[in-house]
Amino acid sequence: MALSMEEQRILTQIEVRLSEDDPRLAQRLSRLGRARTTRRVRVIAAIVITAVVVLAAAAGGAIAAMS
């Protein structure tokens, strides 16, 4: 669900104030968000690779059965 322009503006203000008030916390939160994104990308990549291997094995089995 997308944020409205007003909600986005408020969120930006909160982020700016947090960075000014507690830069260490802001930096930690930023790293946490990147870690989640990295983890998500790894999971998706593993699923895609697994799907390709399974499809290749199935195609190989089908070709061998035809011979």
C-alpha positions as CSV (number, residue, x, y, z in Angstrom):
1,M,0.0,0.0,0.0
2,A,1.5,3.3,-1.1
3,L,1.8,6.2,1.2
4,S,0.0,9.4,0.5
5,M,2.0,12.6,-0.2
6,E,1.2,13.9,3.3
7,E,2.2,10.6,4.9
8,Q,5.5,10.5,2.9
9,R,6.2,14.1,3.9
10,I,5.6,13.3,7.6
11,L,7.8,10.2,7.4
12,T,10.6,12.2,5.8
13,Q,10.4,14.8,8.6
14,I,10.6,12.0,11.2
15,E,13.7,10.5,9.4
16,V,15.4,13.9,9.3
17,R,14.7,14.6,13.0
18,L,15.9,11.1,14.0
19,S,19.1,11.7,12.1
20,E,19.7,15.0,13.8
21,D,18.7,13.8,17.3
22,D,20.4,10.3,17.3
23,P,22.6,9.7,14.3
24,R,23.9,6.4,15.7
25,L,20.4,5.0,16.0
26,A,19.5,6.3,12.5
27,Q,22.5,4.5,11.1
28,R,21.7,1.3,12.8
29,L,18.1,1.4,11.5
30,S,19.4,2.1,8.0
31,R,21.7,-1.0,8.2
32,L,18.8,-3.1,9.5
33,G,16.7,-2.2,6.5
34,R,19.5,-3.0,4.1
35,A,20.1,-6.4,5.8
36,R,16.5,-7.4,5.3
37,T,16.6,-6.4,1.7
38,T,19.8,-8.4,1.2
39,R,18.3,-11.4,2.9
40,R,15.1,-11.2,0.7
41,V,17.2,-11.0,-2.5
42,R,19.2,-14.1,-1.4
43,V,16.0,-16.1,-0.8
44,I,14.5,-15.1,-4.1
45,A,17.8,-16.0,-5.9
46,A,17.9,-19.4,-4.2
47,I,14.3,-20.1,-5.3
48,V,15.0,-19.1,-8.9
49,I,18.2,-21.2,-9.1
50,T,16.3,-24.2,-7.6
51,A,13.5,-23.8,-10.1
52,V,16.0,-23.7,-13.0
53,V,17.8,-26.8,-11.8
54,V,14.5,-28.7,-11.4
55,L,13.3,-27.7,-14.8
56,A,16.6,-28.7,-16.4
57,A,16.4,-32.1,-14.6
58,A,12.9,-32.6,-15.8
59,A,13.8,-31.6,-19.4
60,G,16.8,-34.0,-19.3
61,G,14.6,-36.8,-18.0
62,A,12.0,-36.2,-20.7
63,I,14.7,-36.2,-23.4
64,A,16.2,-39.4,-22.0
65,A,12.8,-41.1,-21.8
66,M,12.2,-40.3,-25.5
67,S,15.4,-42.0,-26.6
